[in-house]
Amino acid sequence: MPTQTEQEQAKEFLKRAEIRTMKKDLSKLREDDSLKERDKIAHIKTLEEQQQEHQKQLEAQEQARQNAEKLGMQEVLQRNKKQEYKAEKDIKNYATEQERQQIFLFESERFKIGKEAEKIDKEKDPALKLEKNKLLLEIRAIQAKLSSVLEQEKKLEDEQKLIIEKEQTSAIPVEKRGLEQRRSELEKQIQDIEKKRWELEKQIQGIETKITTANRSSEQLVADKNALQDKILGIDKSLREIYSAVLAREEDKKGGLLEEQKRQTGNLEKAKTAQNEKIQRQQWSHNAPETFKEKLAKSAEAEEEARKKFLQDVAQATEKEQKQNQQQSNIK
């Protein structure tokens, strides 16, 4: 049976153990509170960070607005192109044979140039970008290897430096021989690692040369496309000049036809008036003297000849206009 002293010692031991446990719990609580407070502080954004985030949101909104405007402009341009194509097709129906040949040559050249520009956009430029991205991935992988090699080289050089210092201060022959042997091993390892580094640096240099070549090719593609677009603009200008000339000529022709129609209408009215006057004279001539009747008959005969000639002129003008309209219909 334990004595009173042993019991008191046991109680004291348990008390100390309990105190240690409480201290550990308090320490753990303090540590947890500290971690929570640190996380809370870490998640609190500074004023500069808030401004940067706000700026990024504004930039994203501006980019979205620009994209929407660009899409809207593309839709408008597409509609305008369709309307312009329809108008050009209608105008060509009124062009002369020579003008049609010129239009055909210009449109053929524009189609050919457009295909070249399309090839740049859909084939050459994407292929060049793909090649450049591939080169960038390769150089990134080699740089990661080079970083590891450089780290190994530094460790070996640091160890070599430490060995040399120990070798210079050591006075124990056995230890000195061991240090010399280790230094020799390190020199061999450093030489091997240097060869790896040189090989990786050479690979990086080769890839950088390829990237430079790809960048120059990309710049050349941009220059080529700009030159093609300039040619297309020149062709469009020449086509507009031809279309404008055709439109002007057709407007003049329509104006002339309107004038001719007005003139023919006026002549027809005059003919009707002359016919009515003749009928009135014939009715009145039954009561006139014989000599006067003869004069009146001659006058009426002359007027009849003039009327026939006028009607013949009107018929010829109408027939000519019908032939012109028939020729235009055949051209269409």
C-alpha positions as CSV (number, residue, x, y, z in Angstrom):
1,M,0.0,0.0,0.0
2,P,1.5,3.3,-1.0
3,T,2.5,5.6,1.8
4,Q,1.3,9.1,2.3
5,T,4.5,10.5,0.9
6,E,4.2,8.4,-2.2
7,Q,0.6,9.6,-2.7
8,E,1.7,13.2,-2.3
9,Q,4.5,12.7,-4.8
10,A,2.0,11.1,-7.3
11,K,-0.4,14.0,-6.8
12,E,2.4,16.4,-7.4
13,F,3.5,14.6,-10.5
14,L,0.0,14.6,-11.9
15,K,-0.4,18.2,-11.1
16,R,2.8,19.1,-12.9
17,A,1.7,16.9,-15.9
18,E,-1.7,18.7,-15.9
19,I,0.0,22.1,-15.9
20,R,2.3,21.0,-18.8
21,T,-0.8,19.8,-20.7
22,M,-2.6,23.1,-20.1
23,K,0.5,25.0,-21.2
24,K,0.6,23.0,-24.4
25,D,-3.1,23.6,-25.0
26,L,-2.7,27.3,-24.4
27,S,0.3,27.4,-26.6
28,K,-1.7,25.5,-29.3
29,L,-4.6,27.9,-29.0
30,R,-2.3,30.9,-29.2
31,E,-0.6,29.4,-32.3
32,D,-4.0,28.7,-33.9
33,D,-5.1,32.3,-33.2
34,S,-1.9,33.6,-34.6
35,L,-2.3,31.6,-37.8
36,K,-5.9,32.7,-38.1
37,E,-4.9,36.3,-37.6
38,R,-2.0,35.9,-40.1
39,D,-4.4,34.4,-42.7
40,K,-6.9,37.3,-42.1
41,I,-4.1,39.9,-42.6
42,A,-2.9,38.0,-45.7
43,H,-6.4,38.2,-47.2
44,I,-6.8,41.9,-46.5
45,K,-6.1,43.8,-49.7
46,T,-4.0,46.9,-49.6
47,L,-5.2,50.1,-51.2
48,E,-2.8,49.6,-54.1
49,E,-4.1,46.0,-54.7
50,Q,-7.7,47.3,-54.7
51,Q,-6.8,50.0,-57.2
52,Q,-5.0,47.4,-59.4
53,E,-8.0,45.1,-59.2
54,H,-10.3,48.0,-60.1
55,Q,-8.1,48.9,-63.0
56,K,-8.1,45.4,-64.3
57,Q,-11.9,45.3,-64.2
58,L,-12.1,48.6,-66.1
59,E,-9.6,47.2,-68.7
60,A,-11.7,44.1,-69.1
61,Q,-14.9,46.2,-69.6
62,E,-13.2,48.4,-72.1
63,Q,-11.9,45.3,-74.0
64,A,-15.4,43.8,-74.0
65,R,-16.8,47.1,-75.4
66,Q,-14.1,47.3,-78.1
67,N,-14.8,43.7,-79.1
68,A,-18.6,44.4,-79.3
69,E,-17.9,47.5,-81.5
70,K,-15.6,45.5,-83.7
71,L,-18.2,42.8,-84.2
72,G,-20.8,45.4,-85.0
73,M,-18.6,47.1,-87.5
74,Q,-17.8,43.8,-89.2
75,E,-21.6,43.1,-89.5
76,V,-22.1,46.5,-91.1
77,L,-19.2,46.1,-93.5
78,Q,-20.6,42.7,-94.4
79,R,-24.0,44.1,-95.2
80,N,-22.4,47.0,-97.2
81,K,-20.3,44.6,-99.2
82,K,-23.5,42.6,-100.2
83,Q,-25.3,45.8,-101.2
84,E,-22.2,47.0,-103.1
85,Y,-21.9,43.7,-104.9
86,K,-25.5,43.8,-106.0
87,A,-25.1,47.4,-107.2
88,E,-22.0,46.5,-109.2
89,K,-23.8,43.6,-110.8
90,D,-26.6,45.9,-111.9
91,I,-24.3,48.6,-113.3
92,K,-22.4,46.0,-115.4
93,N,-25.5,45.4,-117.4
94,Y,-25.3,48.9,-118.8
95,A,-21.5,48.9,-119.5
96,T,-20.0,48.7,-123.0
97,E,-18.1,45.7,-124.2
98,Q,-14.8,47.4,-123.6
99,E,-15.8,48.4,-120.1
100,R,-16.9,44.9,-119.3
101,Q,-13.6,43.5,-120.4
102,Q,-11.8,46.0,-118.1
103,I,-14.1,45.1,-115.2
104,F,-13.5,41.4,-115.8
105,L,-9.7,41.9,-115.8
106,F,-9.8,44.1,-112.6
107,E,-12.1,41.7,-110.8
108,S,-10.0,38.7,-111.8
109,E,-6.8,40.4,-110.5
110,R,-8.6,41.4,-107.2
111,F,-9.8,37.8,-106.7
112,K,-6.3,36.5,-107.2
113,I,-4.8,39.0,-104.8
114,G,-7.6,38.3,-102.3
115,K,-6.7,34.6,-102.4
116,E,-3.1,35.4,-101.6
117,A,-4.1,37.6,-98.6
118,E,-6.5,34.8,-97.4
119,K,-3.6,32.3,-97.7
120,I,-1.5,34.5,-95.4
121,D,-4.3,34.8,-92.8
122,K,-5.4,31.1,-92.9
123,E,-2.2,29.2,-93.6
124,K,1.1,31.0,-93.4
125,D,0.5,33.2,-90.3
126,P,-1.1,30.4,-88.2
127,A,1.7,28.0,-89.2
128,L,4.3,30.5,-88.2
129,K,2.7,31.2,-84.9
130,L,2.4,27.5,-84.2
131,E,6.1,27.0,-85.0
132,K,7.1,30.0,-82.8
133,N,5.0,28.7,-79.8
134,K,6.7,25.3,-80.2
135,L,10.1,26.9,-80.1
136,L,9.2,28.9,-77.0
137,L,8.0,25.7,-75.3
138,E,11.3,24.0,-76.2
139,I,13.5,26.8,-75.0
140,R,11.5,27.0,-71.7
141,A,12.1,23.2,-71.1
142,I,15.8,23.6,-71.8
143,Q,16.0,26.6,-69.6
144,A,14.5,24.5,-66.8
145,K,17.2,21.9,-67.3
146,L,19.9,24.6,-67.5
147,S,18.7,26.0,-64.2
148,S,19.0,22.6,-62.5
149,V,22.5,22.1,-64.0
150,L,23.6,25.5,-62.8
151,E,22.4,24.7,-59.3
152,Q,24.3,21.5,-59.3
153,E,27.4,23.2,-60.6
154,K,27.2,25.8,-57.8
155,K,26.9,23.2,-55.2
156,L,29.9,21.3,-56.5
157,E,31.9,24.6,-56.7
158,D,30.9,25.5,-53.1
159,E,32.0,22.1,-51.9
160,Q,35.2,22.3,-53.9
161,K,36.0,25.7,-52.3
162,L,35.3,24.3,-48.8
163,I,37.6,21.2,-49.5
164,I,40.4,23.5,-50.7
165,E,40.1,25.6,-47.5
166,K,40.2,22.5,-45.3
167,E,43.1,21.0,-47.3
168,Q,45.1,24.2,-46.8
169,T,44.6,24.1,-43.0
170,S,44.8,20.4,-42.4
171,A,48.0,19.0,-40.8
172,I,46.9,15.4,-40.7
173,P,48.4,13.4,-43.7
174,V,45.5,10.9,-43.9
175,E,42.9,13.6,-43.8
176,K,44.8,15.7,-46.3
177,R,45.0,12.8,-48.8
178,G,41.3,12.2,-48.4
179,L,40.6,15.9,-49.1
180,E,42.9,15.8,-52.2
181,Q,41.0,12.8,-53.5
182,R,37.7,14.4,-52.9
183,R,38.9,17.6,-54.6
184,S,39.9,15.6,-57.6
185,E,36.5,13.9,-57.8
186,L,34.8,17.3,-57.6
187,E,36.9,18.7,-60.4
188,K,35.9,15.8,-62.6
189,Q,32.2,16.3,-61.7
190,I,32.5,20.0,-62.4
191,Q,34.0,19.3,-65.8
192,D,31.1,17.0,-66.7
193,I,28.5,19.4,-65.5
194,E,30.1,22.2,-67.4
195,K,29.9,20.1,-70.6
196,K,26.1,19.7,-69.9
197,R,25.8,23.4,-69.4
198,W,27.6,24.3,-72.6
199,E,25.4,21.8,-74.5
200,L,22.2,23.3,-73.1
201,E,23.4,26.9,-73.7
202,K,24.2,25.9,-77.3
203,Q,20.7,24.5,-77.8
204,I,19.1,27.6,-76.3
205,Q,21.2,29.8,-78.7
206,G,20.1,27.7,-81.7
207,I,16.4,28.0,-80.7
208,E,16.7,31.7,-80.1
209,T,18.1,32.0,-83.6
210,K,15.1,30.1,-85.0
211,I,12.7,32.4,-83.0
212,T,14.5,35.5,-84.4
213,T,14.0,34.0,-87.9
214,A,10.3,33.3,-87.2
215,N,9.8,36.9,-86.0
216,R,11.3,38.3,-89.2
217,S,9.1,36.0,-91.2
218,S,6.1,37.2,-89.3
219,E,7.0,40.9,-90.0
220,Q,7.5,40.0,-93.6
221,L,4.0,38.5,-93.8
222,V,2.6,41.7,-92.3
223,A,4.4,43.7,-95.0
224,D,3.2,41.3,-97.7
225,K,-0.4,41.5,-96.6
226,N,-0.3,45.3,-96.4
227,A,1.1,45.4,-100.0
228,L,-1.7,43.1,-101.2
229,Q,-4.3,45.3,-99.5
230,D,-2.8,48.4,-101.2
231,K,-3.2,46.6,-104.5
232,I,-6.8,45.8,-103.8
233,L,-7.5,49.4,-102.9
234,G,-6.0,50.5,-106.2
235,I,-8.1,48.0,-108.1
236,D,-11.3,49.1,-106.2
237,K,-10.5,52.7,-107.2
238,S,-10.2,51.8,-110.8
239,L,-13.5,49.8,-110.7
240,R,-15.3,52.7,-109.0
241,E,-14.1,55.0,-111.8
242,I,-15.5,52.7,-114.5
243,Y,-18.8,52.3,-112.6
244,S,-19.1,56.1,-112.1
245,A,-18.6,56.6,-115.9
246,V,-21.3,54.1,-116.7
247,L,-23.7,55.6,-114.2
248,A,-23.1,59.2,-115.6
249,R,-23.6,58.0,-119.1
250,E,-26.9,56.3,-118.2
251,E,-28.1,59.3,-116.3
252,D,-27.4,61.5,-119.4
253,K,-29.2,59.0,-121.6
254,K,-32.2,58.9,-119.4
255,G,-32.3,62.7,-119.4
256,G,-32.2,62.7,-123.3
257,L,-35.0,60.2,-123.5
258,L,-37.2,62.3,-121.2
259,E,-36.6,65.3,-123.4
260,E,-37.4,63.3,-126.6
261,Q,-40.6,62.1,-125.0
262,K,-41.6,65.6,-124.0
263,R,-40.9,66.8,-127.6
264,Q,-42.9,64.0,-129.1
265,T,-45.8,64.7,-126.8
266,G,-45.7,68.4,-127.7
267,N,-45.7,67.5,-131.5
268,L,-48.6,65.1,-131.0
269,E,-50.6,67.8,-129.3
270,K,-49.9,70.2,-132.2
271,A,-51.0,67.5,-134.7
272,K,-54.3,67.0,-132.9
273,T,-54.9,70.7,-132.8
274,A,-54.2,71.0,-136.6
275,Q,-56.6,68.1,-137.2
276,N,-59.3,69.7,-135.3
277,E,-58.8,73.0,-137.2
278,K,-58.9,71.1,-140.5
279,I,-62.3,69.5,-139.5
280,Q,-63.6,72.9,-138.6
281,R,-62.5,74.4,-141.9
282,Q,-64.0,71.6,-143.8
283,Q,-67.3,72.1,-142.1
284,W,-67.2,75.8,-142.8
285,S,-66.1,75.4,-146.4
286,H,-69.5,74.1,-147.5
287,N,-70.8,77.7,-147.1
288,A,-67.8,79.5,-148.6
289,P,-67.4,80.8,-152.2
290,E,-65.9,78.4,-154.8
291,T,-62.6,80.3,-155.2
292,F,-62.1,80.5,-151.5
293,K,-62.9,76.8,-151.2
294,E,-60.1,76.0,-153.7
295,K,-57.6,78.0,-151.7
296,L,-58.8,76.4,-148.5
297,A,-58.5,72.9,-150.1
298,K,-55.0,73.6,-151.2
299,S,-54.1,74.9,-147.7
300,A,-55.7,71.8,-146.2
301,E,-53.8,69.6,-148.5
302,A,-50.5,71.2,-147.6
303,E,-51.3,70.8,-143.9
304,E,-52.2,67.2,-144.5
305,E,-48.8,66.5,-146.1
306,A,-47.1,68.2,-143.1
307,R,-49.2,66.1,-140.7
308,K,-48.2,62.9,-142.5
309,K,-44.6,63.8,-142.4
310,F,-44.7,64.6,-138.7
311,L,-46.5,61.3,-138.0
312,Q,-43.8,59.5,-140.0
313,D,-41.1,61.3,-138.0
314,V,-42.8,60.3,-134.7
315,A,-43.1,56.6,-135.9
316,Q,-39.4,56.6,-136.8
317,A,-38.3,58.0,-133.5
318,T,-40.5,55.5,-131.6
319,E,-39.1,52.6,-133.6
320,K,-35.5,53.8,-132.9
321,E,-36.2,53.9,-129.2
322,Q,-37.7,50.4,-129.2
323,K,-34.6,49.1,-131.0
324,Q,-32.4,50.7,-128.3
325,N,-34.4,49.2,-125.5
326,Q,-34.3,45.8,-127.2
327,Q,-30.5,46.0,-127.5
328,Q,-30.2,46.8,-123.7
329,S,-32.5,43.8,-122.9
330,N,-30.2,41.6,-125.0
331,I,-27.1,42.8,-123.1
332,K,-28.8,42.0,-119.8
